[in-house]
Amino acid sequence: MEITTSSNDVTIKGNIKTISDFQQIKQLLDNMVASHKHKTVILNITDSLSMTSSVIGYFNKLVLKDKINIQMRIGNQQLLELLTDLNLASTFNTKKA
């Protein structure tokens, strides 16, 4: 997995599948939210087939507890369907990239 960022825009390439991936995403977003005071984060997930439950739980915490507006642009139809099946598509403001 590879992450690039600019301002409040985060691009994630590759599969989100390990604890290390979760830790990297969490650290980056925690720093972004704390240092820039962003209330909206745009996540471009270009080609991941799925994501771990820890990442889903973390994104859910950002939205529901921290009141961060997440906007996901998802490149893989399978991941988009997974989030829809979990009833998280509207929570994460998902759109097909």
N, C-alpha and C positions, 0 to 999 in steps of 0.2 A: 504494500500500500504506500502511496505517495501523496503528501498533502502540500498544497501551495495556498498562500493567502495574500490578500490585499484588502486593507480597511476592514469591512465587515463581510467580505466575500471569501468563502473557503471552497477550494476544489479538491476533491478526493478521487484519486485514480487507483484502480485495483480493487481487489476484494477486501472487505472489512470482515476479518475472520479471527483475529487473535486478541489475546489480552493486551499485547503490546500495541495493537491498533487502537483499542479502546483507550489505553492510557495516553497515547499520542493525541488522539482527538480531544479527550477530556482536558489535557493540559493546555492545548492550543486554544480551545474555546473558553476555558476558565480565564486564561490570560487576556484574551481578546475582550471578553465581557468586562473584566475588572479594570483593565487599563484604558480602554477606549469608551467605556460607558455606552456601548452599543445596546440598543433594545431590539434590534433586528439583525439576524444573521442569515445570510444566503448560503446554502449548502449545495454545491454542484457535485453530485455523486455520479460520475460519468459512466462507470461500467461494473460496479459491484453487483453481484448476483443476489446478495443477501447482506444482512448485518447481524452482529451478535446481539443477544438480549441485553447485555450490559450497555451497549451503545444506544439501543432503543430506549432503555430505561433512563439513561443519562439525558437524551434529547427530551424525553417526556418530563423529566425534572426541570430542565431549562424552561420549558413552556409553562408548565403548571405551577411550579413553585417560584422560580426566579422571574417569571413574566417576560421571558425573552420570546420575541416573535421569530420563529424559524420558518424559512421559505426554502423548500427543497426542490431542486431541479434534478430529476432522475433520468439517467440515460438507459437503464436496463428495465425492460417491461416486467420481468420476473420480480424485481425488487419493488416496483410500483404496485404490482398486484399483491405482494406480501403485505405492504403497509395498508393497502385497501382492505384486505382480509382481516387485518388486526384492528380495523377501524381507527387508524392513525393518519390516514391521508389528509383529512381536514385539520387535524391537530397540528401536523407538520407542514400544512399548506403545500402539498406535493403537486408537481406538474411534470409532465413528460418533457425532457430536455430535447 
